[in-house]
Amino acid sequence: MQPSSRIAIVGAGLAGACAAFALHRHAHVEVFEATEAADQAFRAAGGLFHPLMTRRARPNWQHDAALEALERLLAAVGDRVPVRRGLLRVAFSEKQAQDFREAARTYPHFVQWLAPEEAKERFPQVQAPYGALWIPQGGAVSAARLIEVLLEQSGVPIHRPVRVVDWKEEPDGVRLHTDRGAVHRFDYAILAPGYGYQAHPELARLPFQAVKGQVICLQRPPSLDTLPLVLANVHLAPYGDQVFVGSTYEPAFTDLAPSEAQTRWLLDEAARWVPEVSRSTVVAALTGVRVIRPHRPLPVLSPLPGRRRLWLFSALGSRGLLYAPLLASWLPEVLERPERLPEAVRLD
Ligand SMILES: Cc1cc2nc3c(=O)[nH]c(=O)nc-3n(C[C@H](O)[C@H](O)[C@H](O)COP(=O)(O)OP(=O)(O)OC[C@H]3O[C@@H](n4cnc5c(N)ncnc54)[C@H](O)[C@@H]3O)c2cc1C
């Protein structure tokens, strides 16, 4: 890629920030973000990552490469983005415990099986009646902070709040039209609009689905000072003097407001695994929207169908931290050679 290549990134969420960070040394990059403040899905994200994010604790697609890419990114941002290491994945049924035990036998380098009494001894605040997996490679970061630091370290110009409302691909470049009435010309545009995909007819017809999620933030009682990161049917992520509990999974939604009923459900479920949370005060409820490919649960990094210069980086589902750094790291090589992309992430 020529250092003089001009690349636009539309959306300053996790995908856009990782893309900007991966490309800023290779080309001239500019970011367009529709909102003033952080308004992306990660507002509500737990920020959890680990290599066995399936229900049955099977390794995710490209998990080794994905964790390596994430670790490279975390090393690059250093202690400006604190990382919490180690994750306790609590089995929520005997059936799941069987799967977890098998995972521990098959992938002993990733996970350790803790029988109920061992789990109780190591993590007395947590109830794990069916046992749990200890995943040392798992962890959590404040994803909003990661996005902020990546954009800052990239040093790329950010047009904000500026919404891209239309685009045209021409033989020698792409024209982006903004809600300010301006037209900007680039060699490539990477669309990373998250849930904003629904506003653009060319994206709205893609086979994607939006799934709302709610997270609540609790004041952490002193008795939970040593609470680990916990993942069962909900997650509990301690940050400072707060604990974030999430997430709901709501494919049918009519608005983005947090709901009292979902707050109640999250509290009740969290209390099943960590009874002390029932004494905590809810200080906030947040929502976000994940974009998924229902029939193919993998992210997308691809030229749009029939396009060469207009790309889409999306469908990260609930695995943004696992996949955004990996896919972004391919960009410098694949933008001019899309045939090198794994078929699994392409749209055609
Ligand atoms: C409740 C919840 C919990 C989650 N928990 C986790 C977790 O624990 N771990 C994990 O890895 N992932 C988690 N996720 C998933 C993660 O949040 C997403 O995968 C990730 O945020 C997707 O990033 P994105 O950049 O594609 O989209 P977004 O984060 O939505 O960012 C898109 C950005 O594009 C901007 N935009 C949209 N349209 C335009 C336009 N036309 N012009 C300019 N800008 C535009 C938007 O304003 C937004 O800032 C969770 C998601 C939710 C909702």
The ligand as an SDF file (V2000), in Angstrom:
LIG
                    3D

 53 58  0  0  0  0  0  0  0  0999 V2000
  -24.5550   -5.5120   26.2390 C   0  0  0  0  0  0  0  0  0  0  0  0
  -23.3340   -5.8640   25.4490 C   0  0  0  0  0  0  0  0  0  0  0  0
  -22.2890   -6.5590   26.0680 C   0  0  0  0  0  0  0  0  0  0  0  0
  -21.1580   -6.9120   25.3400 C   0  0  0  0  0  0  0  0  0  0  0  0
  -20.1330   -7.5490   25.9780 N   0  0  0  0  0  0  0  0  0  0  0  0
  -18.9990   -7.8330   25.3000 C   0  0  0  0  0  0  0  0  0  0  0  0
  -17.8940   -8.4360   25.9510 C   0  0  0  0  0  0  0  0  0  0  0  0
  -17.9260   -8.7030   27.1510 O   0  0  0  0  0  0  0  0  0  0  0  0
  -16.7770   -8.7170   25.2150 N   0  0  0  0  0  0  0  0  0  0  0  0
  -16.7030   -8.4150   23.8800 C   0  0  0  0  0  0  0  0  0  0  0  0
  -15.6680   -8.6760   23.2600 O   0  0  0  0  0  0  0  0  0  0  0  0
  -17.7390   -7.8430   23.2340 N   0  0  0  0  0  0  0  0  0  0  0  0
  -18.8750   -7.5440   23.9170 C   0  0  0  0  0  0  0  0  0  0  0  0
  -19.9220   -6.9460   23.2710 N   0  0  0  0  0  0  0  0  0  0  0  0
  -19.8170   -6.7300   21.8290 C   0  0  0  0  0  0  0  0  0  0  0  0
  -19.0610   -5.4800   21.4780 C   0  0  0  0  0  0  0  0  0  0  0  0
  -19.6070   -4.4020   22.1720 O   0  0  0  0  0  0  0  0  0  0  0  0
  -19.1970   -5.2710   19.9740 C   0  0  0  0  0  0  0  0  0  0  0  0
  -18.7040   -6.4090   19.3030 O   0  0  0  0  0  0  0  0  0  0  0  0
  -18.3980   -4.0670   19.4980 C   0  0  0  0  0  0  0  0  0  0  0  0
  -18.7300   -2.9380   20.2480 O   0  0  0  0  0  0  0  0  0  0  0  0
  -18.7100   -3.8010   18.0440 C   0  0  0  0  0  0  0  0  0  0  0  0
  -17.9160   -2.7240   17.6320 O   0  0  0  0  0  0  0  0  0  0  0  0
  -18.2540   -1.9200   16.3100 P   0  0  0  0  0  0  0  0  0  0  0  0
  -17.1600   -0.9390   16.1540 O   0  0  0  0  0  0  0  0  0  0  0  0
  -18.5460   -2.8760   15.1990 O   0  0  0  0  0  0  0  0  0  0  0  0
  -19.6510   -1.1960   16.5900 O   0  0  0  0  0  0  0  0  0  0  0  0
  -20.0000   -0.0480   17.6150 P   0  0  0  0  0  0  0  0  0  0  0  0
  -19.2620   -0.2650   18.8830 O   0  0  0  0  0  0  0  0  0  0  0  0
  -21.4850    0.0200   17.6580 O   0  0  0  0  0  0  0  0  0  0  0  0
  -19.4410    1.2880   16.9440 O   0  0  0  0  0  0  0  0  0  0  0  0
  -19.9750    1.8120   15.7450 C   0  0  0  0  0  0  0  0  0  0  0  0
  -19.7000    3.3100   15.7080 C   0  0  0  0  0  0  0  0  0  0  0  0
  -20.0360    3.8120   14.4140 O   0  0  0  0  0  0  0  0  0  0  0  0
  -20.6950    5.0670   14.5620 C   0  0  0  0  0  0  0  0  0  0  0  0
  -21.5110    5.2730   13.3500 N   0  0  0  0  0  0  0  0  0  0  0  0
  -22.5930    4.5520   12.9570 C   0  0  0  0  0  0  0  0  0  0  0  0
  -23.0540    4.9930   11.7660 N   0  0  0  0  0  0  0  0  0  0  0  0
  -22.2370    6.0160   11.3950 C   0  0  0  0  0  0  0  0  0  0  0  0
  -22.2030    6.8850   10.2470 C   0  0  0  0  0  0  0  0  0  0  0  0
  -23.0810    6.7640    9.2470 N   0  0  0  0  0  0  0  0  0  0  0  0
  -21.2460    7.8490   10.1960 N   0  0  0  0  0  0  0  0  0  0  0  0
  -20.3240    7.9760   11.2050 C   0  0  0  0  0  0  0  0  0  0  0  0
  -20.3220    7.1770   12.3090 N   0  0  0  0  0  0  0  0  0  0  0  0
  -21.2520    6.2030   12.3990 C   0  0  0  0  0  0  0  0  0  0  0  0
  -21.5100    4.8910   15.8310 C   0  0  0  0  0  0  0  0  0  0  0  0
  -21.8500    6.1480   16.3950 O   0  0  0  0  0  0  0  0  0  0  0  0
  -20.5510    4.0980   16.7030 C   0  0  0  0  0  0  0  0  0  0  0  0
  -19.7080    4.9380   17.4570 O   0  0  0  0  0  0  0  0  0  0  0  0
  -21.0720   -6.5760   23.9670 C   0  0  0  0  0  0  0  0  0  0  0  0
  -22.1130   -5.8730   23.3480 C   0  0  0  0  0  0  0  0  0  0  0  0
  -23.2250   -5.5100   24.0840 C   0  0  0  0  0  0  0  0  0  0  0  0
  -24.3250   -4.7470   23.4080 C   0  0  0  0  0  0  0  0  0  0  0  0
  1  2  1  0
  2  3  1  0
  2 52  2  0
  3  4  2  0
  4  5  1  0
  4 50  1  0
  5  6  2  0
  6  7  1  0
  6 13  1  0
  7  8  2  0
  7  9  1  0
  9 10  1  0
 10 11  2  0
 10 12  1  0
 12 13  2  0
 13 14  1  0
 14 15  1  0
 14 50  1  0
 15 16  1  0
 16 17  1  0
 16 18  1  0
 18 19  1  0
 18 20  1  0
 20 21  1  0
 20 22  1  0
 22 23  1  0
 23 24  1  0
 24 25  2  0
 24 26  1  0
 24 27  1  0
 27 28  1  0
 28 29  2  0
 28 30  1  0
 28 31  1  0
 31 32  1  0
 32 33  1  0
 33 34  1  0
 33 48  1  0
 34 35  1  0
 35 36  1  0
 35 46  1  0
 36 37  1  0
 36 45  1  0
 37 38  2  0
 38 39  1  0
 39 40  1  0
 39 45  2  0
 40 41  1  0
 40 42  2  0
 42 43  1  0
 43 44  2  0
 44 45  1  0
 46 47  1  0
 46 48  1  0
 48 49  1  0
 50 51  2  0
 51 52  1  0
 52 53  1  0
M  END
$$$$
